[in-house]
Amino acid sequence: MEKVVLAYSGGLDTSVILKWLLEKGYEVIAYIGDVGQAEDFEAAKAKALKIGASEVHIEDLKEEFVRDYIFPMIRGGAIYEGRYLLGTSLARPVIAKAHVEVARRVGATIVSHGATGKGNDQVRFELGYYALMPEVKVLAPWKMEEFLSQFKGRTDLLDYCDKYGIEVEATRSKPYSMDANLMHISYEAGVLEDPAARPPVGMYKMTVSPQEAPDKTTSLKISFDKGTPVRVENLADGTVKSEPLEMFNYLNKIAGENGVGRIDVVENRYVGIKSRGCYETPAGTVLWKAHQDLETISMDREVFRMKEQMQPRLAELIYNGYWFSPEMDYLLNSVDKCQEVVTGNVYLDLYKGNVIVVGREAENEAYDANLASMDIEGGYNQKDAEGFIRINAVRLRSSINPWRARFGG
């Protein structure tokens, strides 16, 4: 039998796919990538073996996820369409990479996943597979006519589970779907498909409602070394975290308790469909805002502007699934270069859903207090500004400036 390594979650879709692939004559090896989704992996392993998987590989990817994917995103300042911090998008390349590594380890050249043909994840997974394992064959049931003709929707999947005694927690009237990892939880589909509908009460899991957050601020000091978060200190109780995963988990906890990181957006999927999604990204929101602030005091103005121009492209590549592309390698190297000066501390308060920066200091500050002061000269000759303004006004005084005619000039 040909071996297939299936990205398995233990949920409805991948449980059905596992059994379906077995029916088609494949040997199925289940692979579970732990990116911090807080699930019972041993129960999922037992379930996969019960359905018929020959092996189950559980890969702990949390540390790698934070260090090699989340932190580079923070350094790059990537944010999709100005709002989305790419929690799902960032998890996909690390999951795809481990998927390929498992396939090579067991001697398989076929991989499979449960992503639908309407979403972004199919693109992210498969582009990752092809980049890292060019000879791979991908079985994507939700794009296969034989599978689609058998399973028209959720009811057919549940009926199939009933037929083969596959235990699933899914119900026939699930209000929305969730995807969780260390970076965030996303909510979509079901009742959320109406973009005007208010999210159900109690939906969010990582954050409290800002209205229910404490009535006092939580003050933090966050330290960066060349753009990478290296230390978090709670200025109230003295708690210090410095290991990447430990630090990220702590920020998720403390920011979540303060209602930080919720957004509700309509975004543009790569496949051309608009989608409404609700996200909560507590630690990512705090780190992104702190890092953005530190750059303003530590980076040269023109380098900062060039990086700002690069950020939307970086976010787009991550969102669309091109992490393992030549252009992504180029951009990440460019980010590392401009981050050489981004070392210092940011002081901020968390309060009822808000991240309020209250101070910053850099190892090599581009900010000059004497030069900025309104009380001392500081090496700046104010009379020089007269010529500076006149030179910049040359084109504005031209007869082709449309504003002149409007005001009788």
Secondary structure as UniProt FT lines:
FT   STRAND          3..7
FT   HELIX           12..23
FT   TURN            24..25
FT   STRAND          27..34
FT   HELIX           41..51
FT   STRAND          55..60
FT   HELIX           62..65
FT   HELIX           66..70
FT   HELIX           71..76
FT   TURN            81..83
FT   HELIX           87..106
FT   STRAND          110..112
FT   TURN            117..118
FT   HELIX           121..132
FT   TURN            134..135
FT   STRAND          137..139
FT   HELIX           141..143
FT   HELIX           145..150
FT   HELIX           154..164
FT   TURN            172..173
FT   STRAND          177..180
FT   STRAND          185..188
FT   HELIX           190..193
FT   TURN            195..196
FT   TURN            201..202
FT   HELIX           210..212
FT   STRAND          218..225
FT   TURN            226..227
FT   STRAND          228..234
FT   TURN            235..237
FT   STRAND          240..241
FT   HELIX           244..257
FT   TURN            258..259
FT   STRAND          262..268
FT   TURN            270..271
FT   STRAND          274..280
FT   HELIX           282..298
FT   HELIX           301..320
FT   TURN            323..324
FT   HELIX           326..338
FT   HELIX           339..341
FT   STRAND          344..351
FT   TURN            352..353
FT   STRAND          354..362
FT   TURN            363..364
FT   HELIX           369..372
FT   TURN            378..379
FT   TURN            382..383
FT   HELIX           384..393
FT   HELIX           395..397
FT   TURN            399..400
FT   HELIX           402..406
FT   TURN            407..408
//
